Every structure is written in C-alpha cells, then in structure tokens.
Amino acid sequence: MIRTSRRSFSSNRTIFLSALVLVTLTASILSFIDSGERFLYNSISWETKIRSSAHIRRPNGISVLVTGAAGFIGTHVSLALKSRGDGVLGLDNFDNYYAPSLKKTRRALLDIHGVFIVDGDINDRRLLAVLFDTIAFTHVMHLAAQVGVQYAVENPYAYVHSNIASLVTLLERCKSADPQPAIVWASSGSVYGVNINNKVPFSESDRVDRPVSIYASTKRTGEEITLTYNRVYGLSITGLRFFTVYGPWGRPDMAYFSFIRNILLGKPITVYRAKNHTDLARDFIYIDDVVKGCVASLDTSGRSVGSGRLRNETAPYRIFNLGNASPVTVPTLVSILEENLRMKATTNVVEMSENGDDLFAQANISLAEKELGYKPTTDLETGLKEFVKWYLWYYGKPFVQNRNV
Ligand SMILES: O=C(O)[C@H]1O[C@H](OP(=O)(O)OP(=O)(O)OC[C@H]2O[C@@H](n3ccc(=O)[nH]c3=O)[C@H](O)[C@@H]2O)[C@H](O)[C@@H](O)[C@H]1O
C-alpha cells in the first residue's frame, strides 16, 4: 500500500516536473525570441503578453510590476496577487548567484498561472521605459536584489550594481511615470547590525547606523535613497525589513536549505557560534506570512503625489519589520530538520569570524500589526515541515545525490 502510494507520488511528481520543464523550455525560447524581437521588430506578441499579464481582472484591482519575480519572495507574491485578480508583470534578470534552473522552474510555475516575466535588467533604462510606456502600473513591488550576507565579502560590486544602481534607475522611472506608482520594496532586518540600541526586539525607530555587512549597508542606503525620492518627488514608499524568510521554493544559499541538502547527502554542516560560545539566533519567518505582509503593504500604500510645487499632499514614507517576533537558535533549526528527515546531521561547530554576520535578530512587529494587520501564524516547526515536504517532492530523496541545486 505504502509502496503503491509512494510510486504514484513519485510518478505524479515526475509528470508535474516534466510539464514544468517543458513549459520552462518553451518560455525560455519564446522569451529569448521575444526580447530580441521587441527591440528589433517591435513584436506584437511580446506586447500582448505583457498587457495580458498586467491586466486587472477584479474591481478596484491593482497593476503591479514585480521585480525579482523569479526569486523566492517574488514568485510567492506574484502568485498571491494574480490569484486575487490583480495585474502582475514580472521582471527578472535570472542571474546565476544561485541555480538559474530553480528560477526558471519558478517562472514556469508563474507562466501556468498567467504571470509573464520579462527577462531583463532593471539597469536597462530603455527596457524600463518600454514597460512603463506600455503599462500604467499602480504599484511597483521591488524585490530584485543581490542577496546573501557572506557573498558580499567576495563580491561587493554586485551589491552596488543590484541594490543601489538598480534602485536609483527604477525610482527615476517611477518619478517620471504618469501616474506615478506607489513603491513597496525589500529592505532587510540586517540593517539593525550591531545592537547599538542595546535592546531587543528591534524596532523601526531604533538607530540603524552601524551595519556589519556590505549587504546591510546597501539596504540601509536604499532606505535613505527612497526617503529622498519620497521627499523630493512625492513617491509613496514602503520599505519592508524582511527577517530570515524561509519556505517552499526557497533560496538554496540560505542555511536551512543547504543544511537539508547536506544532511540528505550525509555531508557535514557548519554551524556558526559566537566567540563567547553563545548560539546564533534568527527570527525565522515563513513565506506565507511574509506574503500577507507584502500584499497588505501594497493595499495600504496610499498614493504617490508628484513633485509639482502646488501639491498639497505628502506621500507616505513607511518602514515595517516583517519577522516572527520569536527567535530560534541555529542548533534548534538543525534539530527540527533532523526530526523531519529522521536523520542525524554531522555538525561542525565553528567560531564565527568577523565576516559581517549578525549574532542575534528579533523583530518587534507591533507597527506592522497595527498598520498592516500583519500577524504571523506559522511557527518554525510547522513551516519547516512544509519546506521539507516541498524539498523532497522537488528534488526527490532517492535522486538527491545526483541533483545540482
Ligand atoms: O535580509 C536579511 O536579513 C538576510 O536574511 C538571510 O540572512 P541570515 O539571516 O543570515 O540567513 P542564513 O544565511 O540562512 O543564516 C541563518 C543563520 O545560520 C547561520 N549559518 C549560516 C550558514 C552556515 O553554513 N552555518 C550557519 O550557522 C548564520 O550565521 C545565521 O545565524 C539571508 O540569507 C540574506 O540573504 C538576507 O536576505
């Protein structure tokens, strides 16, 4: 009985993944042809696709440009918006910071649900102009970024390109759009850096001028840049300080994801610990909870008001913590994974170097609760169970040793 259901589970997975691969391939070929055609031949089919994807299908719906739509959070937010009838157009450059194949599978998933992702870079001003000339976006959900705290040590330039230059290019376009969209964008809980306030949990009104990584500094800089565009050009801005977001279709570079992969492969995992031997802890937050916070931010964003001298309104400028208000140590994260997999991890405990990682994070979420109705409902045990289920479905336990994530 168990064997039969396992076999049918496995064959359903194979069929679904094969279908996704097929859609991915077709989408890649079409998008390759189309992105070329758009500029060479002014392709009608490309324009039809973006119009259809961004088309609003409910009363009082919104039309959202989602940057980083093939990313982890971008995929989930795009699906949530599309399923309630909003118009959604994705933009993603499919960079290879982690496996582009996972991003392409996410794109295929979105394609099935009617969300089209334009393959392009936000720094491409010409492309942005075409998109904004074609669609009157009411909102921009800016999630595209160079992520990863550790990678910033290796390649700081990628963070300047993606988190600062791109942000300015996008804001410039939004500033001159008519109507101007409202902008919700991804900042980070890492802006709290060294706990100079000497208090937990971290609140939005705390000082954030001691970042400990290039990643965090680019996110903090983004908060200053967006504030300038809000004051000078009247753009409505909401910055979301995401804490450690996890879940199905997640990012392979994150600890929980690499831990499961190594445990299944029987490889050791590295668990960092502070110099004084205390465990590191994070405010892990499940993707579905974060998506609700993102959607509520769009719904309550208010309007951009422009920069004319006669304007008598001020555009909103908001910042919210999106965490779980309930930190968990990294060793506890490992033991939850072990329980779910019924496997023991081989753990190397390593004292953390001065590499820019924070020791502890806990979000105060009362402002988001009050203004957005944000209320996380998924604890780490429940969320990781969902993640493990997805991981085994997506990569398949028996084949995991041959798969490259
Ligand atoms: O915006 C943010 O706030 C960031 O959130 C996330 O950063 P973090 O909260 O640091 O998550 P993550 O890397 O999963 O490490 C979790 C814990 O495991 C520890 N850790 C990590 C790796 C390892 O091999 N061993 C280990 O102990 C590690 O020291 C830490 O204590 C995103 O990754 C980052 O891209 C960015 O989005």
The ligand as an ORCA input file, in Angstrom:
! r2SCAN-3c Opt
* xyz 0 1
  O      17.892     40.257      4.650
  C      18.319     39.523      5.513
  O      18.130     39.729      6.712
  C      19.145     38.343      5.168
  O      18.498     37.160      5.665
  C      19.234     35.999      5.487
  O      20.438     36.066      6.220
  P      20.573     35.194      7.512
  O      19.524     35.569      8.496
  O      21.980     35.323      7.969
  O      20.194     33.741      6.980
  P      21.084     32.467      6.666
  O      22.169     32.807      5.729
  O      20.136     31.402      6.278
  O      21.734     32.117      8.083
  C      20.919     31.817      9.215
  C      21.796     31.561     10.399
  O      22.578     30.374     10.171
  C      23.962     30.666     10.328
  N      24.680     29.825      9.388
  C      24.635     30.070      8.056
  C      25.273     29.260      7.164
  C      26.000     28.159      7.671
  O      26.614     27.375      6.924
  N      26.027     27.939      9.000
  C      25.375     28.750      9.885
  O      25.425     28.515     11.097
  C      24.107     32.148     10.069
  O      25.270     32.659     10.688
  C      22.814     32.669     10.670
  O      22.946     32.805     12.045
  C      19.565     35.793      4.027
  O      20.407     34.661      3.854
  C      20.257     37.007      3.470
  O      20.485     36.863      2.109
  C      19.381     38.220      3.701
  O      18.190     38.096      2.960
*
